[in-house]
Amino acid sequence: MKNTLMCFILILCAIILHAEKVAEFPEMMQPARIKIDGNEMFVVDSRSKIEVYSLSEQMLLREISKKGQGPGEFQYLPFLKIFPDSLFLGAYTKVMVFSKDGKLIEENRQFPVTKALPAGDNYVSFGTVREGEDIYRTVNLIGSDMKQIKELHRHLRVRRKGGINPIRDYMNFDTLGNRIFIADSREGFVIEVFDSSGEKEYIIDKELEKIRITNEFKTAYIEQLTSRPGGQGQEWKTAVDQWGVEYDRFFPDIREFQVADDRIYVQTYKTEQRKTEFIILDLKGSSSQSVFLPLYEEGSLVDKYVYTFHKGDYYYLKYNDDKEMWELHRLDLSS
């Protein structure tokens, strides 16, 4: 039986959280992902390289890895994990470990995946399985020899006849130490937790109040998708013109999630005063806190800030149009 969030400690934050600007980075160009480590910020740049910035000096310190197919290089934007003495990059076809100063320590090549993260001595990655006309996205446990040990989760990719659905069910995974966390909104607010050998430890399963997708949102969202810069907007416009649009009645319970510092941070579709809700859980899901954080430019439904959580703080990069540079802001969530 599902437990409701009201059965747990749910703190609806009445305190107004004020962000402080931490640093300005005139050298930064196209950040896609960030991680904070002490006085340094590791940035996955959309131009296919890893940049390391000093927060106190507000300057670029060094670059790690780059686009390519050689040792220590990657083809598509990798995912980052920061460890006390090393940096992990999970990229398409390979996983890599670097020292903090950028020296390649280890590299393992693997079959094509779009994401890979470490879990103990193993890895977790996405895969695809086809059964008849059905296509599933899977989460798989991979050994150090880069061979699949077992499938952990399977998510059916629903093909619609009435049109494309811009608001899709969410399925993703994250790791922390020896634990694997898999979130799938197809079942509601559900997060499965496995150990590094692939054994399921427990399930976090909660009820949230459903949020209806309004006609106003549908119109504004499609307008913003089809007007995105570059080729993305044109791709959306072509798809919409060809297939039409079909929404569900309600938003999924989970929009995104990540695990950091013994906390699970779950983004929902609930908004308040132009801020977006994050539900913060402990690793067991037994206590929770709801906070509303800045995530989107004013009036935007599509383009979000580049953000991360670190030691109980919320960090996000925001582009200052007047100064023409990226700024790092921080919110203390312990208030």
C-alpha positions as CSV (number, residue, x, y, z in Angstrom):
1,M,0.0,0.0,0.0
2,K,1.3,3.4,-0.9
3,N,2.2,5.9,1.9
4,T,1.2,9.5,1.5
5,L,3.6,12.3,2.0
6,M,1.5,13.5,4.8
7,C,2.4,10.4,6.8
8,F,5.9,11.6,6.9
9,I,7.6,14.8,8.0
10,L,6.6,17.2,5.3
11,I,7.9,20.7,5.8
12,L,6.4,23.3,3.5
13,C,9.0,26.0,3.6
14,A,7.4,29.4,4.5
15,I,10.8,30.9,4.8
16,I,11.8,33.0,1.9
17,L,15.1,31.6,0.5
18,H,17.4,34.3,-0.8
19,A,20.1,33.4,-3.3
20,E,23.6,35.0,-3.0
21,K,25.9,35.5,-6.0
22,V,29.0,33.4,-5.5
23,A,31.1,34.2,-8.6
24,E,31.1,35.6,-12.1
25,F,32.8,33.7,-15.0
26,P,33.5,35.9,-18.0
27,E,35.5,33.0,-19.7
28,M,32.6,30.5,-19.4
29,M,30.7,29.9,-22.7
30,Q,28.2,27.0,-22.8
31,P,27.8,25.1,-19.5
32,A,25.7,22.0,-19.7
33,R,26.3,20.3,-16.3
34,I,28.1,21.3,-13.1
35,K,29.5,19.8,-9.9
36,I,31.0,21.6,-6.9
37,D,34.1,20.3,-5.1
38,G,35.4,22.6,-2.4
39,N,36.7,25.8,-4.0
40,E,36.4,24.3,-7.5
41,M,33.6,23.9,-9.9
42,F,33.7,21.2,-12.6
43,V,31.8,22.2,-15.8
44,V,30.8,20.0,-18.7
45,D,30.9,22.4,-21.6
46,S,28.5,21.9,-24.5
47,R,31.5,22.4,-26.8
48,S,32.7,19.0,-25.5
49,K,35.3,19.6,-22.9
50,I,35.5,19.7,-19.1
51,E,36.5,23.0,-17.5
52,V,37.5,23.5,-13.9
53,Y,37.0,27.0,-12.3
54,S,38.1,28.5,-9.1
55,L,35.2,29.9,-7.1
56,S,37.3,32.3,-5.0
57,E,39.4,33.6,-7.9
58,Q,36.5,33.4,-10.4
59,M,38.7,32.1,-13.2
60,L,39.4,29.1,-15.4
61,L,42.1,26.9,-13.8
62,R,42.4,24.0,-16.3
63,E,40.7,21.8,-18.8
64,I,40.2,18.0,-18.5
65,S,39.5,15.8,-21.5
66,K,38.0,16.9,-24.8
67,K,36.0,15.8,-27.8
68,G,37.5,12.9,-29.7
69,Q,37.9,9.1,-29.8
70,G,41.4,8.7,-28.3
71,P,42.3,7.9,-24.7
72,G,40.7,10.2,-22.2
73,E,38.5,11.8,-24.9
74,F,34.7,11.5,-25.5
75,Q,32.2,11.9,-28.3
76,Y,29.1,13.2,-26.4
77,L,28.6,15.1,-23.2
78,P,29.7,12.9,-20.3
79,F,28.1,12.6,-16.8
80,L,30.3,13.5,-13.8
81,K,30.9,12.1,-10.4
82,I,33.4,13.7,-8.0
83,F,35.3,11.6,-5.5
84,P,37.8,12.7,-2.9
85,D,40.8,11.9,-5.1
86,S,39.4,11.4,-8.5
87,L,36.9,12.5,-11.2
88,F,34.6,10.0,-13.0
89,L,33.3,10.6,-16.5
90,G,30.6,8.3,-18.0
91,A,30.5,8.9,-21.7
92,Y,29.1,7.3,-24.8
93,T,31.1,4.0,-25.4
94,K,33.4,4.4,-22.4
95,V,33.9,5.3,-18.7
96,M,37.0,7.2,-17.5
97,V,38.7,8.1,-14.3
98,F,40.9,11.1,-14.0
99,S,42.9,12.6,-11.2
100,K,41.7,16.0,-9.9
101,D,44.5,17.7,-11.9
102,G,43.4,16.0,-15.1
103,K,45.6,13.0,-15.6
104,L,43.9,9.9,-17.1
105,I,44.0,7.0,-14.5
106,E,41.7,4.4,-16.1
107,E,39.6,4.0,-19.1
108,N,37.1,1.2,-19.9
109,R,35.3,1.0,-23.2
110,Q,31.8,-0.4,-23.4
111,F,28.9,-1.0,-25.8
112,P,27.1,2.2,-26.8
113,V,25.1,3.7,-23.9
114,T,23.9,7.3,-23.3
115,K,24.8,7.4,-19.6
116,A,27.0,5.4,-17.2
117,L,27.8,5.9,-13.5
118,P,29.8,3.9,-10.9
119,A,28.2,1.8,-8.2
120,G,30.7,0.2,-6.0
121,D,33.0,-1.9,-8.2
122,N,30.4,-2.0,-11.0
123,Y,28.7,0.4,-13.3
124,V,25.1,1.3,-14.2
125,S,24.0,2.2,-17.7
126,F,21.1,2.6,-20.0
127,G,20.2,0.0,-22.7
128,T,17.4,-0.7,-25.2
129,V,15.4,-3.9,-25.6
130,R,12.9,-4.6,-28.4
131,E,10.2,-7.2,-27.9
132,G,7.9,-7.5,-30.9
133,E,6.6,-4.0,-31.6
134,D,7.5,-2.8,-28.1
135,I,10.7,-0.9,-27.3
136,Y,11.9,-0.7,-23.7
137,R,14.5,1.5,-22.2
138,T,16.4,-0.5,-19.6
139,V,18.7,0.2,-16.7
140,N,21.5,-2.4,-16.5
141,L,24.2,-3.4,-14.1
142,I,27.6,-3.7,-15.8
143,G,30.7,-5.4,-14.4
144,S,34.2,-4.0,-14.3
145,D,34.8,-6.2,-17.5
146,M,32.1,-4.0,-19.2
147,K,29.8,-7.1,-19.6
148,Q,26.2,-6.9,-18.5
149,I,25.5,-8.6,-15.2
150,K,21.7,-8.1,-15.0
151,E,18.8,-5.9,-16.0
152,L,17.6,-3.8,-13.1
153,H,14.6,-1.9,-14.6
154,R,12.6,-1.8,-17.8
155,H,10.5,1.2,-19.0
156,L,8.2,0.8,-22.0
157,R,8.5,3.6,-24.6
158,V,4.8,4.3,-25.4
159,R,4.2,5.2,-29.0
160,R,1.1,7.3,-29.5
161,K,-1.2,7.3,-32.5
162,G,-2.8,10.6,-31.8
163,G,0.4,12.7,-31.8
164,I,3.6,13.4,-29.9
165,N,3.5,14.0,-26.1
166,P,5.9,16.8,-25.1
167,I,5.5,15.9,-21.4
168,R,6.8,12.4,-21.2
169,D,7.0,10.0,-18.3
170,Y,10.4,10.3,-16.5
171,M,12.8,7.5,-16.0
172,N,16.4,7.9,-14.9
173,F,19.0,6.6,-12.4
174,D,21.7,8.0,-10.1
175,T,24.2,6.4,-7.8
176,L,25.7,7.1,-4.4
177,G,28.5,4.9,-3.1
178,N,27.3,1.4,-3.3
179,R,23.6,2.2,-3.9
180,I,21.7,2.6,-7.1
181,F,18.6,4.8,-7.3
182,I,16.1,4.4,-10.2
183,A,13.2,6.8,-10.5
184,D,10.2,6.1,-12.8
185,S,7.2,8.4,-12.9
186,R,5.2,5.8,-14.9
187,E,4.3,4.2,-11.6
188,G,3.9,7.6,-9.8
189,F,6.4,8.9,-7.2
190,V,8.5,5.7,-7.2
191,I,12.2,5.3,-6.6
192,E,13.7,1.8,-6.5
193,V,16.9,1.3,-4.5
194,F,19.5,-1.4,-5.3
195,D,22.9,-2.4,-3.9
196,S,25.9,-2.5,-6.1
197,S,25.4,-6.2,-6.8
198,G,21.9,-5.5,-8.2
199,E,19.9,-6.7,-5.3
200,K,16.8,-4.6,-4.6
201,E,17.0,-3.1,-1.0
202,Y,13.7,-1.1,-0.8
203,I,11.2,1.0,-2.7
204,I,10.3,4.6,-2.0
205,D,6.6,4.9,-3.0
206,K,4.5,8.0,-2.2
207,E,1.3,9.7,-3.2
208,L,1.4,13.3,-4.5
209,E,-1.5,15.5,-5.4
210,K,-1.9,15.3,-9.2
211,I,-1.3,18.5,-11.1
212,R,-3.5,19.0,-14.2
213,I,-2.0,20.1,-17.4
214,T,-3.9,23.3,-18.3
215,N,-4.7,24.5,-21.8
216,E,-2.7,27.7,-21.1
217,F,0.4,25.6,-20.3
218,K,0.0,23.4,-23.4
219,T,-0.1,26.5,-25.7
220,A,2.8,28.3,-24.1
221,Y,4.9,25.1,-23.9
222,I,4.6,24.3,-27.5
223,E,5.3,27.9,-28.5
224,Q,8.5,27.9,-26.5
225,L,9.6,24.5,-27.8
226,T,9.1,25.4,-31.4
227,S,10.9,28.8,-31.0
228,R,14.1,27.4,-29.3
229,P,17.3,28.6,-30.9
230,G,19.3,26.6,-33.4
231,G,17.9,23.4,-34.9
232,Q,16.0,22.2,-31.9
233,G,13.1,24.6,-32.5
234,Q,12.7,23.6,-36.1
235,E,12.8,19.9,-35.2
236,W,10.0,20.4,-32.8
237,K,8.0,22.5,-35.3
238,T,8.4,19.8,-38.0
239,A,7.3,17.0,-35.6
240,V,4.3,19.0,-34.3
241,D,3.2,19.9,-37.9
242,Q,3.5,16.2,-39.0
243,W,2.1,14.3,-36.0
244,G,0.2,16.8,-33.9
245,V,0.3,16.9,-30.1
246,E,-1.4,14.7,-27.5
247,Y,-1.0,15.5,-23.8
248,D,-2.0,13.4,-20.8
249,R,-4.4,14.9,-18.3
250,F,-1.9,15.3,-15.5
251,F,1.8,16.0,-15.2
252,P,4.1,13.1,-14.1
253,D,4.9,13.1,-10.4
254,I,8.6,13.3,-11.1
255,R,10.2,15.8,-13.4
256,E,13.9,15.1,-12.6
257,F,15.9,13.8,-9.6
258,Q,19.4,13.5,-8.3
259,V,21.1,12.0,-5.3
260,A,23.8,13.9,-3.3
261,D,25.1,14.2,0.2
262,D,22.8,11.5,1.6
263,R,19.7,13.2,0.2
264,I,17.4,12.6,-2.8
265,Y,16.3,15.8,-4.6
266,V,13.2,15.3,-6.6
267,Q,11.9,18.1,-8.9
268,T,8.2,18.1,-9.5
269,Y,5.9,20.1,-11.9
270,K,4.5,22.2,-9.0
271,T,5.3,25.9,-9.1
272,E,4.9,28.8,-6.8
273,Q,5.8,32.5,-7.4
274,R,7.8,31.6,-10.5
275,K,9.8,28.9,-8.6
276,T,9.8,25.2,-8.9
277,E,9.2,22.6,-6.2
278,F,11.9,20.2,-5.1
279,I,11.1,17.5,-2.6
280,I,14.1,16.6,-0.5
281,L,14.1,13.1,1.0
282,D,16.5,11.2,3.1
283,L,17.9,8.0,1.5
284,K,15.2,5.9,2.9
285,G,12.4,8.3,1.9
286,S,11.2,8.4,5.5
287,S,11.4,12.2,5.9
288,S,10.8,14.9,3.4
289,Q,11.0,18.6,2.9
290,S,9.4,20.7,0.2
291,V,11.2,23.8,-1.1
292,F,10.6,26.1,-4.1
293,L,13.8,27.0,-5.9
294,P,14.6,29.2,-8.9
295,L,15.1,27.1,-11.9
296,Y,13.8,28.9,-15.0
297,E,14.2,32.3,-16.5
298,E,11.2,34.5,-15.9
299,G,8.3,33.5,-18.2
300,S,10.2,30.4,-19.5
301,L,8.9,26.8,-19.4
302,V,11.7,25.2,-21.3
303,D,15.2,26.6,-20.7
304,K,16.4,25.9,-17.2
305,Y,19.4,27.0,-15.2
306,V,22.4,24.6,-14.9
307,Y,22.2,23.5,-11.3
308,T,23.5,21.1,-8.7
309,F,23.3,20.3,-5.0
310,H,26.3,20.3,-2.7
311,K,26.5,20.0,1.1
312,G,22.9,21.1,1.6
313,D,23.2,24.0,-0.8
314,Y,21.6,24.7,-4.1
315,Y,23.9,26.1,-6.8
316,Y,22.8,27.3,-10.2
317,L,24.4,29.1,-13.1
318,K,22.4,32.1,-14.5
319,Y,23.4,34.1,-17.6
320,N,23.5,37.9,-17.0
321,D,22.5,39.5,-20.3
322,D,23.7,42.9,-19.3
323,K,27.2,41.8,-18.3
324,E,27.2,39.0,-21.0
325,M,28.6,36.4,-18.6
326,W,27.6,33.5,-16.5
327,E,27.0,34.0,-12.7
328,L,27.0,31.3,-10.0
329,H,24.3,31.7,-7.3
330,R,23.9,29.7,-4.1
331,L,20.9,29.0,-1.8
332,D,21.4,27.7,1.7
333,L,18.7,25.0,2.1
334,S,19.3,24.5,5.8
335,S,17.3,27.6,6.8
